[in-house]
Amino acid sequence: MFDDVDFKSKSYIYNPVKFVPGKCLEEQFLDEDLFQVNYDLEDIHYTIDVGWYPAFSTSGSFRIVIVKNCNWDEFLYEKRTSDYGQLHKYMGECVAIVKQLLESTEYFA
């Protein structure tokens, strides 16, 4: 889904189903669990998560969020779009935010 993005993650990346840009929505597997990348460092845990809401509805949209320490009630970042190009831009923003948050740590050493 984001094969061209350098996440610099040393943790798990979850990408069960490939979303195919340009393929009509009716033919896609539009689920809440489309993509996730994690950044784990001692007691700090960031997750970038992408899903489609409501699941399986062609009138839905992608939701991309950044979560800190598994607190799914308070997102550090949240955007919605039905456009894959816009989603890709939002992913770039998310990666930049997490990199900045981890900049003072040894994560990228």
PyMOL commands that set and color helices and strands:
alter all, ss='L'
color gray80, all
select helices_A, chain A and resi 25-27+84-101
alter helices_A, ss='H'
color red, helices_A
select strands_A, chain A and resi 13-14+35-41+44-53+61-68+77-81
alter strands_A, ss='S'
color yellow, strands_A
deselect
rebuild
show_as cartoon
